[in-house]
Amino acid sequence: MATATLDRPTFGWLLRAWRVQRRVSQLVLASQAEVSPRHVSFLETGRARPSREMVLHLAEHLEVPLRERNALLTAAGFAPAFDERPLEDPELAPAREAVELILSSHEPYPAIVVDRHWNLIAGNSAITMFTDGLPGWFLDPPVNVIRASTHPDGLAKRILNLDEYGAHLIGRLRRQVEITADPALASLLAEVRSYPGIVEVPGIEPRGAALLCMRLRPVADGDPVLSFFSTIATFGTPADITLDELAIEAFFPADDTTRAAFAP
């Protein structure tokens, strides 16, 4: 039987880990992938060796992120299938132009681009309304959006509904940990859970609103309270790890007061 070491897990060990992470039995995975339960069992124990196609086939049914699909391929003895190019790479020019278009077109409202760890990749000129007044160390790269939003010295001190919005952010982060099994995200989740004022209450709901909004106390006296809801966009058919892990969050005014604050 194949065994795994801490630094070199076997394909079978990784396959089982992802199956357990997805809360799927061998029988269910076999049915979804149209293979025999016996074959899934043999793959997990190392009694059978998968083909490259089978690795990708099972990873697709388990919705394994592209980065981890490469890890599965490598563990099975195959070359990685997915490249990880920097966003500045010429091959990613169409995607980069699309991101820049979304950011600029969304002005005067704020929009940001983050990576899989919620580190800020880019933002339009309007994000200064979130960063104004933050201590300098928050803005030293890499700027982590979740940390900057929930830390008691960060944006959290301006969020009037921190109880419900903090619960929303920590719930989103928790779901990402469950989906990706990323240890860095798990560490960030543990950190955020330790912050005062951040509560993890799955049942908390927006107070009579159709959308959960972030309500921001103004930086300057006399300015209005601003209220935003957001949408998140991702690439629909990425074949590159960088694009697979990018998310664009666009913030919209949730009331007339906020909309008027942006009027020219």
C-alpha positions in Angstrom: 0.0 0.0 0.0 1.3 3.5 -0.9 2.0 5.8 2.0 2.3 9.5 2.3 4.9 11.6 3.9 4.5 15.1 5.2 6.4 16.7 2.3 5.4 14.2 -0.4 1.8 13.0 -0.1 0.7 10.3 -2.5 -2.0 10.7 -5.1 -4.2 8.3 -3.1 -3.8 10.2 0.1 -4.6 13.5 -1.7 -7.6 12.0 -3.5 -9.0 10.7 -0.2 -8.3 14.1 1.5 -10.3 16.0 -1.2 -13.1 13.4 -1.1 -13.4 13.7 2.7 -13.2 17.5 2.4 -16.1 17.5 0.0 -18.0 15.1 2.3 -18.4 12.6 -0.6 -18.3 8.8 -0.1 -16.3 6.5 -2.5 -19.6 5.2 -3.8 -21.0 8.7 -4.6 -17.7 9.8 -6.2 -17.6 6.6 -8.3 -21.2 7.2 -9.4 -20.6 10.8 -10.3 -17.4 10.0 -12.2 -18.9 6.8 -13.8 -16.2 4.5 -12.5 -16.4 1.6 -10.1 -16.3 2.1 -6.3 -13.6 -0.6 -6.4 -11.4 1.5 -8.7 -11.8 4.5 -6.4 -10.8 2.4 -3.4 -7.8 1.0 -5.2 -6.7 4.5 -6.3 -6.9 5.7 -2.7 -4.9 2.8 -1.3 -2.3 2.8 -4.0 -3.3 -0.6 -5.4 -4.1 1.1 -8.8 -2.3 3.9 -10.6 -4.4 6.5 -12.3 -4.0 7.8 -15.8 -3.5 11.5 -16.4 -7.0 11.7 -17.7 -8.4 9.9 -14.6 -6.7 12.4 -12.3 -8.2 15.3 -14.1 -11.6 13.6 -14.3 -11.8 12.9 -10.6 -10.5 16.4 -9.7 -13.2 17.9 -11.9 -16.0 16.0 -10.1 -14.5 17.0 -6.7 -14.2 20.6 -7.8 -10.6 20.8 -6.8 -9.0 24.2 -7.5 -6.5 24.4 -10.4 -3.5 24.8 -8.2 -4.4 21.6 -6.3 -5.1 19.7 -9.5 -1.5 20.3 -10.4 -0.6 18.8 -7.0 -2.7 15.8 -7.7 -1.0 15.3 -11.1 2.4 15.7 -9.7 1.7 13.2 -6.9 0.5 10.7 -9.6 3.7 11.2 -11.5 2.5 13.5 -14.3 3.5 17.0 -15.3 1.3 19.9 -14.1 -1.5 20.8 -16.5 -2.1 24.4 -15.5 0.3 27.3 -15.8 0.6 30.1 -13.2 1.6 33.3 -15.0 1.9 36.7 -13.5 -1.0 39.0 -14.3 1.5 41.1 -16.3 2.3 38.2 -18.7 1.5 39.0 -22.3 -0.5 35.8 -22.5 -2.9 37.2 -19.9 -3.3 40.6 -21.7 -7.0 40.1 -22.7 -7.9 39.1 -19.1 -5.8 42.0 -17.6 -7.6 44.4 -20.0 -10.9 43.1 -18.9 -10.0 43.6 -15.2 -8.8 47.1 -15.9 -12.0 47.9 -17.8 -14.2 46.7 -15.0 -12.3 48.7 -12.4 -12.3 51.9 -14.4 -15.9 51.5 -15.6 -17.1 51.1 -12.0 -15.8 54.6 -11.0 -16.8 56.7 -9.1 -17.7 53.7 -6.9 -14.9 51.6 -5.4 -13.8 48.2 -6.8 -10.9 45.9 -5.9 -9.2 42.8 -7.2 -7.9 40.2 -4.7 -6.0 37.0 -5.0 -6.9 33.7 -3.2 -5.6 34.9 0.1 -7.5 38.2 -0.1 -4.4 40.2 -0.8 -5.1 43.3 -2.8 -3.9 43.0 -6.4 -5.5 46.2 -7.8 -8.1 48.8 -7.2 -9.6 51.8 -8.8 -9.2 55.4 -7.5 -12.3 55.3 -5.4 -10.9 52.7 -2.9 -9.3 55.6 -1.0 -12.6 56.0 0.8 -11.8 52.7 2.5 -8.1 53.3 3.1 -8.2 56.9 4.3 -7.4 57.1 7.9 -5.9 53.5 8.2 -2.6 53.1 9.9 0.3 53.0 7.5 1.2 49.4 8.3 -2.1 48.2 6.9 -1.1 49.6 3.5 2.3 48.0 3.3 2.2 45.3 0.5 0.7 42.8 0.5 -2.4 44.6 1.7 -4.8 41.9 3.1 -8.4 43.1 2.5 -9.9 40.8 5.2 -7.4 41.8 7.8 -7.7 45.5 7.0 -11.5 45.2 7.2 -11.8 43.3 10.4 -8.8 44.4 12.6 -9.9 46.7 15.4 -7.4 49.3 14.2 -8.5 49.0 10.6 -11.7 49.7 8.8 -13.6 47.8 11.5 -13.7 50.9 13.7 -15.7 52.7 11.0 -18.1 49.9 10.2 -21.3 50.8 12.1 -22.9 47.3 11.7 -19.7 45.4 12.4 -21.6 42.6 14.1 -23.6 41.5 11.0 -20.9 42.6 8.4 -18.1 40.9 10.4 -20.2 37.7 10.6 -20.7 37.9 6.8 -16.9 38.2 6.2 -15.9 35.5 8.6 -18.6 33.2 7.1 -17.3 33.9 3.6 -13.7 33.1 4.7 -14.9 29.9 6.5 -16.5 28.7 3.3 -13.4 29.4 1.3 -11.4 27.3 3.8 -13.8 24.5 3.4 -13.6 24.7 -0.4 -9.9 25.1 -0.8 -8.4 23.5 2.3 -5.8 26.3 2.1 -3.7 26.4 5.3 -2.9 30.1 4.8 -6.7 30.9 4.6 -7.2 28.7 7.7 -4.6 30.7 9.5 -6.2 34.0 8.4 -9.6 32.7 9.6 -8.2 31.8 13.0 -6.6 35.3 13.2 -9.9 37.1 12.3 -11.8 35.0 14.9 -9.5 36.4 17.6 -10.4 40.1 16.8 -12.7 41.8 19.3 -16.0 42.8 17.8 -16.0 40.0 15.2 -18.6 37.5 15.9 -19.4 34.2 14.2 -23.1 33.9 14.3 -24.4 31.8 11.3 -28.0 32.9 12.0 -27.4 36.6 11.9 -29.4 38.4 9.3 -29.5 41.9 7.8 -31.9 44.1 9.8 -34.9 44.3 7.5 -32.9 44.8 4.3 -32.9 43.0 1.0 -29.1 43.1 0.9 -26.5 43.0 3.6 -24.7 46.3 3.4 -21.6 47.8 4.9 -22.4 51.0 6.7 -19.4 53.3 7.1 -18.9 56.0 9.6 -17.4 59.1 7.8 -13.7 60.0 8.3 -14.5 63.8 8.5 -17.1 65.3 10.8 -20.2 66.4 9.1 -19.9 63.9 6.2 -22.8 61.4 5.8 -22.8 57.7 6.7 -22.1 55.7 3.6 -23.8 52.4 2.8 -22.6 49.8 0.3 -23.5 46.4 -1.0 -21.1 44.5 -3.3 -21.0 42.0 -6.1 -18.1 39.5 -6.8 -17.0 38.5 -10.2 -14.6 35.7 -11.2 -13.4 34.4 -14.6 -15.9 31.8 -15.9 -13.5 29.5 -17.8 -10.0 30.0 -16.4 -7.2 27.6 -17.5 -4.5 29.6 -15.6 -4.0 29.4 -11.9 -3.6 33.2 -11.5 -7.0 33.8 -13.2 -8.7 31.0 -11.4 -7.8 32.6 -8.1 -8.7 36.3 -8.9 -11.9 37.9 -7.7 -13.2 41.3 -8.4 -15.4 42.9 -5.8 -17.4 45.9 -6.8 -19.2 48.2 -4.3 -22.4 49.9 -5.1 -24.3 52.7 -3.2 -27.1 51.1 -1.2 -29.1 54.3 -0.6 -29.8 57.8 -2.0 -27.5 59.5 0.6 -24.5 57.4 -0.6 -25.4 57.9 -4.2 -25.5 61.6 -3.7 -22.1 61.6 -2.0 -20.6 60.5 -5.3 -22.5 62.9 -7.6 -20.2 65.2 -9.5 
